[in-house]
Amino acid sequence: MIKELKYFIYSIIIILFIFFICKYYFSDSYKKKSFRSLSNINKKIEVYSNKLPILEDDTQNIIEYVKNTQSKKKKNYFFWELIDKND
């Protein structure tokens, strides 16, 4: 009997916990607070972005293309032969 009563009390506590959490998060006051904080963050971002210095672009014509005159023959590697020679 005590064991069933203990489980019942635990389940009631868990259900009440979930109920109060849902009640808080779906309330109008929480929605207002969250909207206010988001709008404050947006305002802070705008103010900070206006204070940022703008750097001039110095990357024009920075890439030099080099013409490759070497032949593109692929060298054959004899890996297994190297291992056999070291034994």
CNS distance restraints for C-alpha pairs under 8 A (distance, minus, plus):
assign (resid   1 and name CA) (resid   5 and name CA) 6.26 0.50 0.50
assign (resid   2 and name CA) (resid   6 and name CA) 6.05 0.50 0.50
assign (resid   3 and name CA) (resid   7 and name CA) 6.34 0.50 0.50
assign (resid   4 and name CA) (resid   8 and name CA) 6.11 0.50 0.50
assign (resid   5 and name CA) (resid   9 and name CA) 6.21 0.50 0.50
assign (resid   6 and name CA) (resid  10 and name CA) 6.24 0.50 0.50
assign (resid   7 and name CA) (resid  11 and name CA) 6.09 0.50 0.50
assign (resid   8 and name CA) (resid  12 and name CA) 6.17 0.50 0.50
assign (resid   9 and name CA) (resid  13 and name CA) 6.15 0.50 0.50
assign (resid  10 and name CA) (resid  14 and name CA) 6.24 0.50 0.50
assign (resid  11 and name CA) (resid  15 and name CA) 6.11 0.50 0.50
assign (resid  12 and name CA) (resid  16 and name CA) 6.07 0.50 0.50
assign (resid  13 and name CA) (resid  17 and name CA) 6.05 0.50 0.50
assign (resid  14 and name CA) (resid  18 and name CA) 6.24 0.50 0.50
assign (resid  15 and name CA) (resid  19 and name CA) 6.07 0.50 0.50
assign (resid  16 and name CA) (resid  20 and name CA) 6.09 0.50 0.50
assign (resid  17 and name CA) (resid  21 and name CA) 6.21 0.50 0.50
assign (resid  18 and name CA) (resid  22 and name CA) 6.15 0.50 0.50
assign (resid  19 and name CA) (resid  23 and name CA) 6.06 0.50 0.50
assign (resid  20 and name CA) (resid  24 and name CA) 6.08 0.50 0.50
assign (resid  21 and name CA) (resid  25 and name CA) 6.21 0.50 0.50
assign (resid  22 and name CA) (resid  26 and name CA) 5.96 0.50 0.50
assign (resid  23 and name CA) (resid  27 and name CA) 6.03 0.50 0.50
assign (resid  24 and name CA) (resid  30 and name CA) 6.85 0.50 0.50
assign (resid  25 and name CA) (resid  30 and name CA) 6.05 0.50 0.50
assign (resid  25 and name CA) (resid  31 and name CA) 7.63 0.50 0.50
assign (resid  26 and name CA) (resid  30 and name CA) 7.09 0.50 0.50
assign (resid  26 and name CA) (resid  31 and name CA) 7.33 0.50 0.50
assign (resid  27 and name CA) (resid  31 and name CA) 6.59 0.50 0.50
assign (resid  28 and name CA) (resid  32 and name CA) 6.16 0.50 0.50
assign (resid  29 and name CA) (resid  33 and name CA) 6.21 0.50 0.50
assign (resid  30 and name CA) (resid  34 and name CA) 6.08 0.50 0.50
assign (resid  31 and name CA) (resid  35 and name CA) 6.09 0.50 0.50
assign (resid  32 and name CA) (resid  36 and name CA) 6.09 0.50 0.50
assign (resid  33 and name CA) (resid  37 and name CA) 6.18 0.50 0.50
assign (resid  34 and name CA) (resid  38 and name CA) 6.17 0.50 0.50
assign (resid  35 and name CA) (resid  39 and name CA) 6.12 0.50 0.50
assign (resid  36 and name CA) (resid  40 and name CA) 6.10 0.50 0.50
assign (resid  37 and name CA) (resid  41 and name CA) 6.18 0.50 0.50
assign (resid  38 and name CA) (resid  42 and name CA) 6.28 0.50 0.50
assign (resid  39 and name CA) (resid  43 and name CA) 6.23 0.50 0.50
assign (resid  40 and name CA) (resid  44 and name CA) 6.17 0.50 0.50
assign (resid  41 and name CA) (resid  45 and name CA) 6.17 0.50 0.50
assign (resid  42 and name CA) (resid  46 and name CA) 6.26 0.50 0.50
assign (resid  43 and name CA) (resid  47 and name CA) 6.25 0.50 0.50
assign (resid  44 and name CA) (resid  48 and name CA) 6.08 0.50 0.50
assign (resid  45 and name CA) (resid  49 and name CA) 5.95 0.50 0.50
assign (resid  46 and name CA) (resid  50 and name CA) 6.23 0.50 0.50
assign (resid  47 and name CA) (resid  51 and name CA) 6.57 0.50 0.50
assign (resid  48 and name CA) (resid  52 and name CA) 6.57 0.50 0.50
assign (resid  78 and name CA) (resid  82 and name CA) 6.53 0.50 0.50
assign (resid  79 and name CA) (resid  83 and name CA) 6.62 0.50 0.50
assign (resid  80 and name CA) (resid  84 and name CA) 6.31 0.50 0.50
assign (resid  81 and name CA) (resid  85 and name CA) 6.22 0.50 0.50
assign (resid  82 and name CA) (resid  86 and name CA) 6.53 0.50 0.50
assign (resid  83 and name CA) (resid  87 and name CA) 6.78 0.50 0.50
